[in-house]
């Protein structure tokens, strides 16, 4: 059977349509995995570490608030979901069947697993009205000689302005690169390690035994021995009791997890997969070398590092695909608020704001913006203050002026 016959046979067995992207993924995975396991996204999810990384990232990013902002002079304002449709569908309800959190969770799941995530932009009066996530396998991209991409949904050409495309590291073909397929070797070894562990546990860590006979075994005895082996090694109790004939000796072979170095192999592969997704070990409950004090620092590094890289991709893709050119010129933009995830307790945070206010580093409107609040309507939030009695920067303190007047009178 030829290679393409095997591929087509595999597609017919799974019942999935073989798309050009699926074919490329299959070939890439099969050619880069020396251990012989074809690593697809479905196979990769059998790795508990891959599944955990994708789940944690999709859940953590989905629960972060993303807001539509507009620059107004030197300040910015948060657009209410009642004032702009995009603010509503990205924070409340993405479509009649999904909340905004469910939408983001589905999109980030596909993004981390396949390197791509697509959504159909349903419009009303030429404005985005709903967002519907699409199956990655249903979307293909064709590029002409000038490098201009054309998007097709199930083979039907779709207006580029109706496709929201989130992608990981992008190539000249406009597809995001899948970390899973790029690291098929490491992920495949982890999957095979889990399978091997399961087989060893099922067999009680017993390997295939050795049967010893001083002479040649008769033909009838060999037949009966084969039947016994077939029946005793199947079922819930492998290697059950057997009747040995003609002086046969049973020499069991047993292997411990330490002998197989399974624990070391699993830990090493787990650390490799964590590095692929830039996931800190404590997010998976691995607390070796961690303490109460440094976990808070590690969690902050997690949100300002790997999570921030995903949120920045989403922000810029939303600006490009959801906002019109006129809206971008008018100062509209999307921004995630990571303050809730990385900032300390409210007392520490407001003490820091007070230091910034008293030394003229922040004004009130800038502090309010950090807390996702709109500027003060009376305009006083634009004033900067000096330390001491908190008078406007550049002016004399009122009490100092009073003291000077009293001195002159005397």
Backbone torsions as a table, in degrees:
resi	resn	phi	psi	omega
1	UNK	NA	128.8	-178.3
2	UNK	-75.3	171.7	-177.6
3	UNK	-62.0	-47.2	-177.6
4	UNK	-70.1	-30.0	174.3
5	UNK	-63.0	-40.9	178.4
6	UNK	-64.2	-42.1	-179.2
7	UNK	-63.5	-46.8	-179.4
8	UNK	-65.8	-35.3	178.2
9	UNK	-66.4	-41.4	178.0
10	UNK	-62.2	-40.7	179.7
11	UNK	-64.5	-40.9	-178.8
12	UNK	-69.2	-31.6	-179.7
13	UNK	-70.5	-43.9	-178.4
14	UNK	-76.2	-16.9	179.2
15	UNK	79.0	10.2	-179.2
16	UNK	-100.0	145.1	178.9
17	UNK	-75.5	132.5	-178.0
18	UNK	-84.8	105.4	179.0
19	UNK	-90.6	162.9	176.0
20	UNK	-55.5	-39.9	178.9
21	UNK	-67.4	-39.6	177.7
22	UNK	-63.8	-38.8	177.6
23	UNK	-63.6	-43.7	179.3
24	UNK	-63.9	-39.9	179.1
25	UNK	-64.6	-41.3	-179.6
26	UNK	-63.7	-46.0	-179.1
27	UNK	-65.2	-43.4	-179.7
28	UNK	-60.1	-45.3	-177.9
29	UNK	-66.6	-42.2	-175.7
30	UNK	-70.8	-28.1	-178.3
31	UNK	-83.9	-22.0	-176.5
32	UNK	-100.0	-0.2	-178.2
33	UNK	-107.2	101.3	-178.1
34	UNK	-73.0	-18.0	-179.6
35	UNK	-78.6	-4.5	174.1
36	UNK	93.1	-8.9	179.8
37	UNK	-88.0	125.7	176.5
38	UNK	-77.5	113.1	-175.7
39	UNK	-95.1	108.2	170.3
40	UNK	-108.8	178.7	179.7
41	UNK	-64.4	-37.2	178.4
42	UNK	-65.3	-40.3	178.1
43	UNK	-67.4	-41.0	-178.5
44	UNK	-61.3	-33.9	-179.0
45	UNK	-69.5	-12.5	173.9
46	UNK	-74.0	-13.6	171.6
47	UNK	-79.5	120.7	-177.9
48	UNK	-61.7	-31.7	-179.7
49	UNK	-70.5	-43.2	177.2
50	UNK	-62.3	-45.9	-179.5
51	UNK	-60.1	-43.2	-179.3
52	UNK	-65.2	-43.3	-179.5
53	UNK	-61.8	-46.7	179.9
54	UNK	-64.9	-39.8	-179.9
55	UNK	-65.6	-47.1	-177.1
56	UNK	-64.2	-45.5	-179.5
57	UNK	-64.0	-44.7	-178.3
58	UNK	-65.5	-38.9	179.7
59	UNK	-71.9	-41.7	-177.9
60	UNK	-67.5	-40.8	179.6
61	UNK	-71.5	-38.3	-176.7
62	UNK	-64.1	-32.8	-176.6
63	UNK	-84.7	-7.4	177.3
64	UNK	-76.2	137.7	180.0
65	UNK	-76.5	132.0	173.1
66	UNK	-114.4	132.2	-174.8
67	UNK	-123.8	149.3	172.0
68	UNK	-89.5	124.7	-178.1
69	UNK	-115.8	163.9	172.7
70	UNK	-141.3	129.6	177.7
71	UNK	-76.3	128.9	178.5
72	UNK	-126.0	99.5	-175.4
73	UNK	64.4	-125.8	178.7
74	UNK	-90.8	-6.0	-179.7
75	UNK	-110.8	-175.4	179.1
76	UNK	-142.6	154.8	177.9
77	UNK	-128.5	148.3	177.6
78	UNK	-87.3	128.5	-178.8
79	UNK	-83.9	127.3	179.8
80	UNK	-70.4	149.8	179.1
81	UNK	-68.5	-12.1	175.6
82	UNK	-88.3	-10.4	-177.5
83	UNK	-101.6	-18.1	-177.7
84	UNK	-146.9	133.3	-176.6
85	UNK	-63.1	-37.7	-179.5
86	UNK	-63.4	-37.3	177.5
87	UNK	-64.1	-32.2	-179.7
88	UNK	-73.8	-48.0	-174.4
89	UNK	-75.8	-17.3	177.4
90	UNK	-95.1	-6.8	179.9
91	UNK	-125.3	-18.6	-175.9
92	UNK	-120.6	-73.9	-174.5
93	UNK	-131.4	115.9	-177.8
94	UNK	-75.0	-38.3	178.5
95	UNK	-157.8	172.3	-176.2
96	UNK	-60.5	-12.8	-174.9
97	UNK	-113.9	-5.4	-175.7
98	UNK	-141.5	138.8	170.3
99	UNK	-76.0	169.3	179.2
100	UNK	-64.2	-38.8	179.4
101	UNK	-63.7	-43.0	179.0
102	UNK	-64.2	-38.0	178.3
103	UNK	-63.2	-48.9	-178.9
104	UNK	-66.1	-36.9	179.5
105	UNK	-63.6	-42.3	178.3
106	UNK	-66.1	-41.0	-178.2
107	UNK	-67.9	-45.4	-178.2
108	UNK	-70.2	-32.0	175.5
109	UNK	-59.2	-51.1	178.2
110	UNK	-62.7	-39.1	-176.7
111	UNK	-63.8	-46.2	-178.5
112	UNK	-72.3	-29.7	-175.3
113	UNK	-86.1	-42.9	-173.9
114	UNK	-110.3	-12.1	-176.5
115	UNK	86.0	-2.2	-179.7
116	UNK	-141.6	149.5	172.4
117	UNK	-147.9	133.2	-175.8
118	UNK	-124.0	147.9	173.4
119	UNK	-140.5	142.4	176.7
120	UNK	-89.3	129.0	-179.0
121	UNK	-94.7	101.0	175.7
122	UNK	-80.2	129.9	-173.5
123	UNK	-115.7	152.8	172.1
124	UNK	-133.5	125.6	-175.3
125	UNK	54.7	41.2	176.7
126	UNK	63.4	22.4	177.3
127	UNK	-123.6	142.4	177.5
128	UNK	-56.5	131.5	-178.1
129	UNK	-121.3	-37.4	176.6
130	UNK	-140.4	157.7	175.2
131	UNK	-124.7	123.7	-179.4
132	UNK	-117.9	118.3	177.2
133	UNK	-66.0	144.3	-178.5
134	UNK	-114.4	152.2	173.9
135	UNK	-68.4	134.8	-178.4
136	UNK	-60.1	-37.5	-177.9
137	UNK	-70.5	-14.8	-179.1
138	UNK	-86.1	-11.6	-174.7
139	UNK	-110.9	130.1	174.5
140	UNK	-126.2	153.8	-179.1
141	UNK	-124.3	127.3	175.4
142	UNK	-113.3	138.1	-176.5
143	UNK	-117.8	131.0	178.8
144	UNK	-83.9	-176.1	-176.2
145	UNK	-64.7	-23.0	178.7
146	UNK	-88.7	-0.7	-179.8
147	UNK	84.6	10.6	179.9
148	UNK	-81.9	124.6	-177.2
149	UNK	-82.9	147.4	172.2
150	UNK	-124.2	125.6	-177.5
151	UNK	-96.2	137.3	177.6
152	UNK	-127.6	134.0	177.9
153	UNK	-108.6	110.5	-174.8
154	UNK	53.9	39.9	176.7
155	UNK	87.2	-7.2	-178.2
156	UNK	-101.3	128.8	-178.8
157	UNK	-64.4	136.0	-178.4
158	UNK	-123.0	141.9	176.1
159	UNK	-58.8	128.8	-178.4
160	UNK	-57.3	-30.2	-178.7
161	UNK	-72.2	-6.2	178.1
162	UNK	-107.5	12.9	179.0
163	UNK	-121.9	123.8	169.9
164	UNK	-95.8	120.3	-175.4
165	UNK	-120.7	111.7	171.1
166	UNK	-98.2	138.0	-177.1
167	UNK	-148.8	149.9	173.8
168	UNK	-80.0	-156.8	-176.6
169	UNK	-50.8	119.1	-169.6
170	UNK	-97.7	146.7	176.8
171	UNK	-110.9	-173.5	-178.2
172	UNK	-68.5	-17.4	178.5
173	UNK	-86.1	3.0	177.6
174	UNK	72.6	1.6	172.7
175	UNK	-84.8	145.2	169.7
176	UNK	-77.0	146.9	-178.3
177	UNK	-86.7	131.7	-179.7
178	UNK	-80.3	124.6	176.0
179	UNK	-67.1	-32.2	-179.5
180	UNK	-64.6	-47.8	-178.8
181	UNK	-73.6	-33.3	179.1
182	UNK	-66.2	-29.4	-179.8
183	UNK	-114.4	42.1	-178.1
184	UNK	-61.4	-32.3	-178.6
185	UNK	-61.5	-52.8	-177.0
186	UNK	-67.1	-42.6	-178.1
187	UNK	-69.2	-39.3	177.8
188	UNK	-61.6	-39.5	177.9
189	UNK	-64.0	-36.2	178.5
190	UNK	-67.5	-41.6	178.1
191	UNK	-63.5	-44.1	178.6
192	UNK	-64.8	-35.4	176.9
193	UNK	-63.3	-38.4	177.1
194	UNK	-67.8	-39.6	178.3
195	UNK	-64.3	-43.7	179.5
196	UNK	-62.5	-41.9	178.2
197	UNK	-61.1	-41.6	178.3
198	UNK	-62.5	-42.3	179.4
199	UNK	-66.1	-41.6	-179.8
200	UNK	-65.1	-40.0	177.4
201	UNK	-64.4	-41.6	180.0
202	UNK	-62.5	-36.9	-179.0
203	UNK	-91.1	9.0	-179.7
204	UNK	65.5	30.0	-177.9
205	UNK	58.3	28.3	176.5
206	UNK	-102.2	132.4	179.0
207	UNK	-90.9	175.7	179.1
208	UNK	-60.4	125.5	-176.4
209	UNK	-74.2	168.5	176.7
210	UNK	-110.8	127.7	177.1
211	UNK	-104.9	126.0	-176.2
212	UNK	-115.0	136.1	178.7
213	UNK	-135.0	134.5	-177.9
214	UNK	-66.7	-26.2	-178.7
215	UNK	-133.8	-167.3	178.0
216	UNK	-75.9	137.9	179.2
217	UNK	-84.8	136.6	-178.6
218	UNK	-65.3	161.0	-177.4
219	UNK	-63.6	-43.5	-180.0
220	UNK	-65.7	-38.7	179.0
221	UNK	-65.8	-37.8	178.2
222	UNK	-63.9	-40.1	179.3
223	UNK	-63.7	-46.2	179.3
224	UNK	-65.0	-36.0	178.8
225	UNK	-64.5	-42.6	178.0
226	UNK	-60.8	-41.6	-179.7
227	UNK	-64.9	-41.1	179.6
228	UNK	-64.9	-43.1	178.9
229	UNK	-62.4	-40.4	-179.4
230	UNK	-64.6	-38.6	-178.0
231	UNK	-81.0	-34.9	-175.6
232	UNK	-79.3	-24.5	-178.9
233	UNK	-93.1	5.4	177.7
234	UNK	-112.0	164.6	-179.5
235	UNK	89.5	-167.6	-176.1
236	UNK	-80.2	-14.4	-178.5
237	UNK	-121.7	79.5	-179.1
238	UNK	-66.4	151.9	-179.4
239	UNK	55.7	54.9	175.9
240	UNK	-78.4	-168.7	-176.8
241	UNK	-66.2	143.2	179.7
242	UNK	-135.7	152.9	175.8
243	UNK	-103.1	114.7	-177.6
244	UNK	-97.2	135.2	-176.2
245	UNK	-111.4	161.2	169.9
246	UNK	53.6	38.0	175.2
247	UNK	78.5	17.9	176.8
248	UNK	-64.3	141.5	176.3
249	UNK	-117.6	133.3	179.5
250	UNK	-95.5	118.6	179.3
251	UNK	-117.1	95.7	-176.5
252	UNK	-68.2	147.9	174.8
253	UNK	-118.4	122.6	-176.0
254	UNK	-124.4	143.0	-178.4
255	UNK	-132.8	130.1	177.5
256	UNK	-89.3	160.5	175.6
257	UNK	-57.4	-33.0	178.2
258	UNK	-66.2	-39.7	178.2
259	UNK	-62.0	-40.8	-179.1
260	UNK	-80.2	-9.7	-176.5
261	UNK	55.6	35.5	-178.3
262	UNK	-65.8	-42.6	-177.7
263	UNK	-62.6	-43.4	179.4
264	UNK	-64.8	-40.8	179.3
265	UNK	-63.9	-44.7	-178.4
266	UNK	-65.5	-40.5	179.3
267	UNK	-66.2	-38.9	179.8
268	UNK	-66.5	-45.4	179.4
269	UNK	-65.4	-36.2	178.4
270	UNK	-63.0	-42.9	179.2
271	UNK	-64.5	-35.5	177.4
272	UNK	-64.6	-43.9	-178.5
273	UNK	-67.7	-38.1	176.4
274	UNK	-60.4	-38.6	178.9
275	UNK	-69.9	-31.8	177.4
276	UNK	-60.8	-42.3	-178.8
277	UNK	-95.0	2.9	-178.8
278	UNK	55.0	43.0	-176.3
279	UNK	-100.4	123.3	177.1
280	UNK	-69.1	142.3	-174.8
281	UNK	-59.0	-32.5	-174.8
282	UNK	-65.9	-20.0	177.5
283	UNK	-69.2	-20.7	176.6
284	UNK	-100.9	12.2	178.7
285	UNK	82.0	13.3	177.7
286	UNK	-92.4	103.6	-169.4
287	UNK	-106.7	17.5	178.4
288	UNK	-64.4	128.5	-179.8
289	UNK	76.3	10.8	-179.2
290	UNK	-108.2	153.2	175.5
291	UNK	-138.7	173.7	-179.4
292	UNK	-60.4	-37.1	-176.5
293	UNK	-73.3	-46.0	-174.6
294	UNK	-82.4	-16.0	176.6
295	UNK	-65.8	-38.5	177.1
296	UNK	-61.6	-40.3	177.7
297	UNK	-67.6	-42.1	178.9
298	UNK	-63.8	-38.8	179.1
299	UNK	-65.4	-38.2	177.9
300	UNK	-66.2	-40.7	176.9
301	UNK	-64.5	-33.9	178.0
302	UNK	-63.8	-43.3	-178.1
303	UNK	-76.2	-34.2	179.3
304	UNK	-83.2	-11.3	179.6
305	UNK	-104.4	-96.1	-175.5
306	UNK	-61.1	-42.4	-179.3
307	UNK	-65.7	-42.0	-179.7
308	UNK	-63.2	-31.3	178.0
309	UNK	-67.5	-37.2	177.4
310	UNK	-71.2	-43.0	-177.9
311	UNK	-66.3	-34.5	177.8
312	UNK	-66.0	-39.6	175.8
313	UNK	-59.8	-43.3	-178.5
314	UNK	-67.4	-43.9	179.2
315	UNK	-57.3	-48.0	-176.5
316	UNK	-71.1	-33.8	176.1
317	UNK	-67.4	-38.3	177.3
318	UNK	-65.5	-43.0	178.1
319	UNK	-59.5	-39.8	-175.6
320	UNK	-77.2	-42.2	-170.8
321	UNK	-96.9	-23.8	-175.7
322	UNK	-103.7	-32.3	-179.3
323	UNK	-90.0	144.6	174.8
324	UNK	-80.5	166.2	178.2
325	UNK	-60.8	-37.8	179.6
326	UNK	-65.5	-39.5	180.0
327	UNK	-68.3	-38.8	178.2
328	UNK	-64.6	-40.6	178.4
329	UNK	-67.6	-27.9	179.4
330	UNK	-79.4	-1.0	175.3
331	UNK	98.4	10.4	179.0
332	UNK	-79.2	142.6	176.5
333	UNK	-163.1	157.7	177.4
334	UNK	-98.6	145.1	177.8
335	UNK	-150.5	132.0	173.3
336	UNK	-78.0	148.6	173.9
337	UNK	-107.4	103.9	179.5
338	UNK	-92.5	0.7	-175.7
339	UNK	-59.7	-39.6	-178.3
340	UNK	-63.8	-25.9	-178.2
341	UNK	-89.6	-31.1	-172.5
342	UNK	-109.4	-16.0	-177.2
343	UNK	-80.3	156.8	179.9
344	UNK	-78.7	-161.4	179.9
345	UNK	-67.5	164.1	-172.1
346	UNK	-64.0	-33.1	179.9
347	UNK	-66.2	-46.2	179.2
348	UNK	-63.8	-39.2	-177.3
349	UNK	-65.8	-46.1	-177.9
350	UNK	-74.3	-26.4	172.1
351	UNK	-64.7	-39.1	177.4
352	UNK	-66.2	-40.5	177.0
353	UNK	-61.3	-39.6	-178.4
354	UNK	-63.9	-39.8	177.1
355	UNK	-62.7	-42.7	178.7
356	UNK	-64.7	-38.1	178.9
357	UNK	-69.3	-42.4	-175.8
358	UNK	-70.5	-20.2	-179.3
359	UNK	-108.2	12.8	175.8
360	UNK	71.7	17.5	178.3
361	UNK	-78.5	-41.9	178.0
362	UNK	-118.1	154.8	161.8
363	UNK	-106.0	175.2	-173.8
364	UNK	-63.1	-37.9	-179.2
365	UNK	-66.5	-35.6	178.6
366	UNK	-67.9	-38.4	175.8
367	UNK	-66.0	-42.3	178.4
368	UNK	-62.2	-36.2	178.4
369	UNK	-65.1	-36.7	177.4
370	UNK	-64.4	-27.6	177.7
371	UNK	-96.3	15.0	179.2
372	UNK	59.8	39.2	176.7
373	UNK	-113.4	151.2	179.0
374	UNK	-75.2	159.1	178.7
375	UNK	-61.8	158.7	176.1
376	UNK	-65.0	139.4	-176.8
377	UNK	-75.2	-21.8	-177.4
378	UNK	-83.8	-3.0	177.8
379	UNK	82.6	-8.8	-178.9
380	UNK	-70.6	-15.5	179.7
381	UNK	-69.2	-12.3	179.8
382	UNK	-85.1	-9.3	-177.2
383	UNK	-78.4	143.4	173.4
384	UNK	-103.1	147.5	-175.7
385	UNK	-122.1	152.4	175.8
386	UNK	-96.6	162.5	176.4
387	UNK	-70.9	164.5	-178.8
388	UNK	107.1	-108.7	-177.2
389	UNK	-100.3	13.3	175.8
390	UNK	58.0	54.4	173.5
391	UNK	-99.6	158.9	-178.1
392	UNK	-56.4	139.9	-178.3
393	UNK	-60.9	133.5	179.0
394	UNK	95.6	-8.5	179.7
395	UNK	-110.1	164.1	179.1
396	UNK	-85.4	143.5	176.6
397	UNK	-63.8	142.7	-178.7
398	UNK	-63.9	-41.3	-177.9
399	UNK	-68.1	-33.1	178.8
400	UNK	-67.4	-38.7	177.6
401	UNK	-64.1	-38.8	178.4
402	UNK	-64.1	-40.8	179.0
403	UNK	-63.3	-40.1	179.3
404	UNK	-63.1	-39.8	-179.5
405	UNK	-64.8	-41.1	179.9
406	UNK	-64.3	-37.9	179.3
407	UNK	-65.6	-37.7	179.8
408	UNK	-66.1	-35.3	-179.3
409	UNK	-67.0	-36.6	-179.4
410	UNK	-75.4	NA	NA
